[in-house]
Amino acid sequence: MSASRQGAGALVLGVGNILWADEGFGVRCAEAFAEAFDLPESVTVVDGGTQGLALVNDLAQARRVLIFDAVDFDAAPGELIVARGDAVPRFVAGKKVSLHQTSMMEILAVAELMADGAPEAITLVGCQPAALEDYGGGLTPAVSAQIGPAVECAAGELDRWGFALRPRTEGRSAPLSLMPKEVARAAYETGRPGADEACRVGDERVLARLCVTQGAD
């Protein structure tokens, strides 16, 4: 049985992995978006992280979808791209690094099958990453600088779709929290151990054995 698009009027989805530097751009944009605005009930913000096919139901029910993501489109690090409609799939195919990983293109395809068609509108706000292989790293400066512009771009897109967003003012309401405070951006990036305290190149247990073996030689 197919799902019907009668859920959230608009879905704002941030996807990516905050453990791998600029790969976390989409999630951090969704986090900033949720903190910046008092959202109407018709707008849902989701930290999609690396949930893969677990996002299908959210996508199948939304009439309009906006996706934040880090996108490699051979541009200068930190460059933003906005793609709409049929142009979105070619930017969200994704590079698989695991047999278990599912690309956004595959997730969107399944959601469309479940709902008998694509959403009424879909927009991607993407950013060219500068670094993806820094395990435990935060966003690089070039990509971090684009969170504000990406959020403003998304707000403009939702305004064009007819969703009124009010900037959040201090004391009016608590910001929407998308994630545990321990992995919220400020805590995560400022709490990162230094290179002398954390191993970022592999399993330190394996490396310790290698050091012992090499020392014996």
Protein Blocks (a to p, Z undefined) as FASTA:
>chain_A
ZZddfbcfbacddedjfklojlmmmmmmmmmmmmmpccdfkbccddfkjnommlmmmmmm
pmbdcddddddehiaehiacddehjlmmmmmnopafbfkbccfklmmmmmmmmnopacfb
dcddddddfbfklghiacdfklmmmmmmmmmmmmmmmmmnopacddddehkaccddfbdf
klgmklmmmmpccfklpcckbcfklmmmmmmmmmmZZ
